[in-house]
Amino acid sequence: MAETSLIQGRYRLLDLIGRGGMGEVWRAQDESLGRHVAVKCLKPLGPQQDQSFTRVLRERFRREARVAAALQHRGVTVVHDFGEHDGVLYLVMELLEGRNLSQLLEDNSQGPLDVPDIVDIAEQVADALAYTHEQGIVHRDLKPANIVRLTDGAVKICDFGIARLGHDIGFTSKLTGTGIAMGTPHYMSPEQIGGGHIDHRSDLYSLGCVLYEIATGAPPFDLDDAWAVLVGHRDTAPQPLRSHRSELPEFLDRIVLDLLAKTPDERPSDATALRHRIIAARSISEHPETTGRYGRYGREGRMGRPPALSPMLAHPPSAAGSTSHGHAAGGQDPRASRLPSWTYGMTVGHKATGSSALRTTPPDHTAGLTGEWTTPSGPAGTSAGGYASRERPTPSPEQIAVLNSRHSAGLSLGRLGRWDEAGEVHRSVAAEREHMLGPDHPDTLGSRYEVGFTLSRTGRTSDALREFVRVTEGRERALGPDHPETLAARQETAYVLGQLGRHFEAHEVYAAVLASRERTMGPDHPDTLRCRHNLAFNLSRLGRIEDSYRMALEVAEARGRVLGANHPDTLVTRYEVAYALGMLGRWTEALQTYRDVAAGRTHALGGDHPDSLAARYEVGISLGRLGRSAEALDLYRGLVDDRTRVHGPTDPETLRARHGLGVNLGRLARWEEALAESRDVCAIRERVLGPDHPDTLVSRREVAVGLGWLSRWSDALAVYRSVAESRERVLGPDHPDTLASRNDEAHCLEQLGRGGEAVELYRRVAALRQQREAGRP
């Protein structure tokens, strides 16, 4: 944009503050209100750019602006306005006069800050985070460059551009499939790295990293290799601050180390509790009786007003020629090949520096649209998004903000597993958004999408299907059939069809979505590969095991090429490859593949991660199928111990591992032990899951198997018959599992010398099976 350009007849650009790879930041004059502001402008995208990318970038920018504009707190940068002018997206913010913490460190020759400054900054940041977390917003990329100290001593958090409402963490997380949020490695929490659930306590960990750096001059894991930094966060205890700087007060050391706890539950419960702790500790340290106890801080007390500094924006631009990989442009970092692909977009530098690239987040192919453009640019009566506004009054920003907040609350309830309550919130918000914005507005459809998701999680699969079909139709009308949001809804429709056992219909939907994704995004786009993975999974449910195996193998190879061999998405698909190999009877290959997946997951996610434990379980299944029951037994004993420690003795997965242990005891002819184990597991499953739950019935059948091998056929018959009756009641008389149980019952009758009854039951089962086969399309 040219100097002195006037945006929307209101914002006159005066001085270029910074320029980065994606745009520019200008000091500007708000002609309407007569004040200076900062205007962040994205580079205009030329006609050579992919149109899908351009649409998504606009939507993502709008979403970023809505999130930021809803925040009103002295510790958060104020966003005044946003919109589009002559094809350029812009964001209008308050103009900050101050220096970010990275620059303050640089000003101090990378030396640490004074203790009073550190404690004051910690308190103010904690106060701001307490507010944003109450709004349901997690920053996810808190670092020194995103925290500005103003000339009057106030502290502001900047750049909520990659914050997410609820569980939606955008395109970069979709590259991982496990929730890993793109951030800066030196300040990422272990749960961000491991793909675990991310909440407000992840920001507290990042704050701990920031405080560690401004207190010691270096972040807690000060390494040049991004992967080494990530592993440090996940596995290594940080050195106490006082080991680097002995005059630091003990309370500050304790607070920072508590913030850097590896698990969220070990950290302070929230930012409010953290702020109160800081205030209490500071009050004690400033009391006259404590003078000298905490060294320099006890003598000097609170920080005075810092000297006046030149105006600057929240995110300072990087120097020309810098790259996002931390090495010179044009050169190839020899370490890059050793790093997971999902770390390539992270800053790999020695530590935070005084300049950071002016950037926008990558395009978000999963985020919903959020509200209208502030400034219309279409025909009269129509917003820039193309939604007619003449028939209903334009909602106020306050109304939009309230609904956004309630939407966020619904997402938070879902993260807590309170799906019924989440569904009620989303239904209420959807109804109000429909009344206020219209049925096909992206926000309305976004709420409807969440309604469908909560319905699927609460077992109301048919209702979820209707909701997803409705969302798909609305998005096709509003956004077009090939829009990423439309495809996301169609793909969720296919998933729910699969849940309902309608795998042929699911296959048709998956195939159509895949064709669209390949056409608009390319064959190796992560969303395309995710759809191909789902299609491979569905093929196996259709009995097309060879086709499923070939497709899963292709997807695993593509994901390995694009994301890396140990990326969680790659390992998920390799897991599916192993499953198909087992279904094809190729158990030796399946065993090796499951072992590779288990090793990869342990390396990437940790040994106690549920996915790592699930892969170990499948290794045990494969060993048993190969007749290596002694090895399987040892594996299951260790798995039971780990599952019990991590999830508890009555968790369904702990019981599944115990079931495997009992089965292999039987295979080793240790039937008394096998029977005791099966009875114990069956009793717990009946109490925890219910008497007719499929897992309970599997355990009850295993009890009958043990009784039979111990020649207690009368007892076995009673148990087999009870399993058959339960399955008939729940699944129907001609379900394959019911028919298998009736065959078990007939076998028992034979063993008891009741051949006539056995023959009659075998005939009945055969007739039911023929009827079932005849009725199959």
Phi, psi and omega in degrees: 000139183283150177301146182069008176299146180249120182265125178052030179066016186228314188256111181265118180286129185249297185232138175283117180276320182195160180222138179225187184296334184250356180167200186225159173236129184239144163280131187223163176253122172280103186293332182288319185252357176065043180225157175276140179223170172252134180241121178261120183243130174279150176299136176295140180265125183284172182296343179287344181287147176300130185293327177297318178299317181297316179298315182294322179298318177300314182296319181294321179296317178299318179297316179302316182294319180298316179299311184292319184292337181285347183271124180230093183205146182298338182263011182232136179301132183277131172256121184271323191196164173201163180171201180223136181221118180053042178080003180252125176279137182222155179227126182256123184231165173295146178270118185267138174251105182171195181226140175282167186296327177297320178290323178298321176295318179296319178301331182264022181056041181062015174279157182292162178277165176294150183301316179302322178296316182300312184293320179295317177298316180301316181295315183292320178295319178300320179297316179294319179294324177302319180292309184295324179292326176296334178276001181080019184247126175251131186293310176077352178216046180287127182202168183304324182290345181257011178235119186249133173262115181283168182294338179268007178094349179290154180240136179230138173272135182240168171060071169273027185293335177248017173292155179226144173275120178067224188273352183284108182242016162082187189299318184296325178289330179293340174293339183257329183073001183232007176095008179291122181264131179295128178213202177255124190308322184295345186232017182272142178281157178302324181289331173295319182291317184275358179077022179276184179293132183249127175223198185300336182287343172293321175297323179296321177298314180299321177299320176301320178296319180296312180297321177302316183290316182286344178272332185241344183095355180212149177292166186298327178237088191267077185235153182278334184271122184301319181295320178297322177297314181298316179296323177300313178301320186283322193241344190249133176285133180289151175289141177304147179302321185291345174286340176264329188211097192293336184279357179295142180292149182298322184296323179293319177301314182295316181299313183294318179294325175295320177296330183268017176300144185292325180254142182303325183294339181273349180274170172308146187296325178198175184292330178296314178298322178298315182298316179299322180294319179296315181299316181297316181294321180293321180299318179294316185292332182272353178294139183307326183292342183263002181304129181093335182294322181254024174066226189300323182294321180295332180276323190268334179072207186293155180286142176277178180293129180287161180294156179297141181235163180286151180299146174201165180269170182301315183249105181292144181286158178275161176293150180301140176090354179288156179235163183281354182261359177079018174222168188298143178299140178090342179260153180256122179290120182295341180280343190301324183294341181268356183261147174299145182301329185284000174261357187296330181276003184268157175286127184249008185296172183302317178193181178298137179246174186284358178222143178223148186298137167292120187215157166246160180287159179299158180301137184259104183276003181239346184285146176279163174290153184226091173081178181270165169295144179295318184248115180297142175231359178267194179297163181303136179083002181230135178282172180297334178282351176092016183260122183299139182238005185283332186275344179221144180295146178291126180294151179284158176303327180295317179297317178299316182297320179297315180294321176299320180294318179292323175301316178298320179298321177297319177296320179296320177298321177296318179299331179275001180081010181267070191290324179298314179294320178300319179298319178297317179297312183295323177297318180296315180294320179299318180296317181290321178295322179297317179294322187275321189246340183109156185291334183257010176292139182306324178295317178300314180293327175298319177293319178299321177301315180293326175300313179300320181296316180293326177296318180293327180284342180256015174084002180267067191293321180296318177296321178298319180300314179300320181293316181293324176297318179298316180295318179301313181297318180295318181291327176297319179292317187277324190242340183105156186291336183259007180293141181307323179292321177297315180296324178298318180292320179294322180293323176293326175300315179298320180299316181292323174302320176297319177301327181277001181080009181266065190289331178295315178294320178300319180300316181298318181292313179302317182297319179293318179296318180299316180300319179292317180296318179296323182289320187264334185243339182100158187290337184255008176295140181307323179292324176296315180294326178295320179293319177296323176299313180298322179295319177298317178300314182293326177300322179294326179287342174273359182084004180270070190291318179299316178296319179299316181298313182297317181292317179299321179296319178296317180294319179299318179294319180294316179295322177298322180289319185276318189252338183112152186295327183257015175291140182307322179294319177300317182292326176300316181288323176296328174300318179293324175300315180298319179300314180296320177300318178297317179297332178273002180079010181266068191288331178296315177293320179299317181301313181295321180293315177299320179296319178297318179296316180299317179294317179296318180292321178298320180292316186276324189246342185102152185293335183267000179295140181306323180292323177295317180293324179296320179294322177298322178301317181291330173300317178298318177302315182295318177300317178298318180295332180271005179078014181261060189291330179296318177294319179298320181298316178298317180299314183294326177299313178296322181292320177300316179300315182291318179297319180296318180294319186276317189244345180104160187288338183255006177296140181306325180285327173297316180293326177297318178295320177296323177299315178300322177298315180296319179300317182284334170299318177296318180297336176268011178065024176263068194287327178297315178293320180297318180296317179297317179296316181295319179296318181295314180296318180299317181296318180292316180297321179298322180286320186274318187257337182111155186291334183255009178294142181307320179294321177298317181293325176297318178293321180296321177296322180295327173299315180297321178301314179298318178299320180296315180294338176267011177064025176261069192288328179296315177297319181297319180301316180299320181288315178302317182295321180294323177295316181297318181294320178295316180293322178296320181292321185272318189257339184107157186290337183254012177292142182306321179292322177296316181295322177298321179292323177293324175297319175302316180298316180297320178300320178298317179300320178299315182296333180271004179080016181257064187298320182299315178295322180296315181298317180298319181290320177301317180297319180297318179296317181297319179296317178297322180293320178296317178300319180295316180295322180294328181275355182283134181291000000 
